[in-house]
Amino acid sequence: MIDNDDNRLKIARAFGATQVVNNGLGNAAEKIMALTGNRGVDVAIEAIGIPASFDICQEIVTAGGHIANIGVHGKPVQLNLDKLWSQNITLTTRLVDTVTTPMLLKTVASGKLQPTQLITHHFTLDQVMQAYDTFANAMQEQTLKVIITNV
């Protein structure tokens, strides 16, 4: 798990992450390569949706590996086909949608996934702007996921 937020890294460990890397100094790729004996990772999951995290994925994926891009990107990213093509890298993208939602709900219903562990804040509908502010300041507020109810 790579993040700039020590709180998220702590939570990732609690959920079972065996290695966590703080990218506060911008050297996460170097750290991952050192952890893997310069081999890289079989699967790199980009879940943030920013160019820097996509770049890290491209740097750390091993030959024959897979980049799973699930982050929602609002800006273009550089696709390094010269490296990815020559190393036979698979790149997939996906959002939670009508195709994936039934599988997600079954996983939650089976108990294999417990999303309530990710909820850190609750708001009512009339507090929606506060919810946005809290999520926008996730590091300071230690926000993972927020729930907004109409009551």
Wavefront OBJ file of the C-alpha trace (Angstrom):
o trace
v 0.000 0.000 0.000
v 1.340 3.381 -0.989
v -0.053 6.647 0.362
v 1.093 10.015 1.693
v -1.242 9.714 4.687
v 0.131 7.808 7.675
v -3.397 7.277 9.018
v -4.467 5.498 5.820
v -1.311 3.406 5.919
v -2.089 2.431 9.520
v -5.605 1.407 8.507
v -4.258 -0.528 5.514
v -2.047 -2.507 7.911
v -5.075 -3.205 10.109
v -6.879 -4.556 7.019
v -3.971 -6.855 6.211
v -1.450 -4.933 4.134
v 1.912 -6.598 4.629
v 3.965 -3.642 3.408
v 3.146 0.066 3.518
v 5.108 2.881 1.928
v 4.723 6.573 2.655
v 5.283 8.525 -0.554
v 5.720 11.862 1.203
v 9.196 12.210 -0.289
v 8.105 11.062 -3.752
v 10.275 7.952 -3.719
v 7.630 5.219 -3.423
v 8.673 3.483 -6.642
v 12.263 3.187 -5.401
v 11.047 1.781 -2.081
v 8.782 -0.767 -3.773
v 11.545 -1.885 -6.096
v 13.866 -2.320 -3.103
v 11.192 -4.319 -1.252
v 10.791 -6.645 -4.242
v 14.471 -7.098 -5.039
v 14.027 -4.884 -8.132
v 11.438 -7.331 -9.506
v 8.376 -5.114 -9.082
v 4.818 -6.137 -8.285
v 2.568 -8.514 -10.182
v -0.474 -6.246 -9.820
v -0.488 -2.487 -9.261
v -3.883 -0.983 -8.441
v -4.314 2.712 -9.172
v -7.246 3.845 -7.034
v -6.692 7.583 -6.599
v -7.116 8.980 -10.091
v -4.112 11.280 -10.282
v -1.231 11.189 -12.759
v 1.423 10.696 -10.052
v -0.152 7.484 -8.764
v -0.582 6.129 -12.297
v 3.102 6.880 -12.945
v 4.077 4.916 -9.843
v 2.048 1.939 -11.052
v 3.872 1.996 -14.375
v 7.223 2.143 -12.592
v 6.604 -0.722 -10.170
v 4.731 -3.304 -12.261
v 6.864 -6.303 -13.224
v 7.178 -7.886 -16.658
v 3.984 -9.781 -17.447
v 2.186 -7.848 -14.698
v -1.122 -6.047 -14.536
v -2.118 -2.445 -13.857
v -5.713 -2.203 -12.667
v -6.829 1.412 -12.951
v -9.972 2.041 -10.908
v -9.247 5.648 -9.933
v -11.433 8.297 -11.547
v -9.103 10.562 -13.521
v -9.940 14.203 -14.102
v -6.678 14.897 -15.924
v -4.746 13.053 -18.642
v -1.944 10.677 -17.704
v 1.208 9.683 -19.545
v 0.956 6.122 -20.861
v 4.500 4.742 -21.194
v 3.793 2.226 -23.935
v 7.504 1.865 -24.709
v 7.969 0.124 -21.339
v 4.566 -1.489 -20.954
v 4.479 -2.992 -24.439
v 7.953 -4.478 -24.268
v 7.189 -6.018 -20.870
v 3.783 -7.439 -21.860
v 1.882 -5.418 -19.256
v -1.906 -5.698 -19.104
v -3.824 -2.505 -18.325
v -7.483 -2.575 -17.339
v -9.850 0.169 -16.282
v -13.194 -0.096 -14.512
v -15.654 1.826 -12.430
v -18.176 0.485 -9.986
v -21.138 0.227 -12.325
v -24.185 -1.908 -13.128
v -21.921 -4.749 -14.228
v -19.715 -4.836 -11.119
v -22.234 -3.750 -8.459
v -24.005 -7.158 -8.158
v -20.663 -8.887 -7.490
v -19.730 -6.191 -4.978
v -23.056 -6.570 -3.149
v -22.655 -10.371 -3.014
v -19.170 -9.952 -1.557
v -20.528 -7.600 1.112
v -23.486 -9.919 1.855
v -21.119 -12.888 2.270
v -19.128 -11.000 4.902
v -15.893 -11.151 2.883
v -15.979 -7.372 2.586
v -17.056 -5.178 5.482
v -17.395 -1.637 4.176
v -18.552 -0.253 7.529
v -14.934 -0.451 8.649
v -14.126 2.272 6.114
v -16.800 4.729 7.267
v -15.235 7.422 9.408
v -17.826 10.212 9.268
v -21.618 10.519 9.211
v -23.588 13.530 7.958
v -27.192 14.410 7.295
v -28.303 15.798 3.969
v -28.383 19.342 5.306
v -24.670 18.935 6.207
v -23.621 17.957 2.689
v -21.261 20.924 2.292
v -19.545 20.008 5.557
v -19.235 16.442 4.254
v -17.517 17.722 1.089
v -15.167 19.872 3.154
v -14.350 16.940 5.429
v -13.594 14.700 2.473
v -11.564 17.430 0.765
v -9.398 17.626 3.900
v -9.134 13.877 4.325
v -5.625 13.848 5.771
v -6.376 16.441 8.435
v -9.812 14.989 9.236
v -8.647 11.340 8.981
v -11.460 10.701 6.522
v -11.844 7.465 4.618
v -15.505 7.318 3.602
v -18.457 9.460 4.579
v -22.107 8.487 4.854
v -24.811 11.020 4.096
v -28.344 10.239 5.277
v -31.552 12.186 4.782
v -32.346 12.225 8.510
l 1 2 3 4 5 6 7 8 9 10 11 12 13 14 15 16 17 18 19 20 21 22 23 24 25 26 27 28 29 30 31 32 33 34 35 36 37 38 39 40 41 42 43 44 45 46 47 48 49 50 51 52 53 54 55 56 57 58 59 60 61 62 63 64 65 66 67 68 69 70 71 72 73 74 75 76 77 78 79 80 81 82 83 84 85 86 87 88 89 90 91 92 93 94 95 96 97 98 99 100 101 102 103 104 105 106 107 108 109 110 111 112 113 114 115 116 117 118 119 120 121 122 123 124 125 126 127 128 129 130 131 132 133 134 135 136 137 138 139 140 141 142 143 144 145 146 147 148 149 150 151
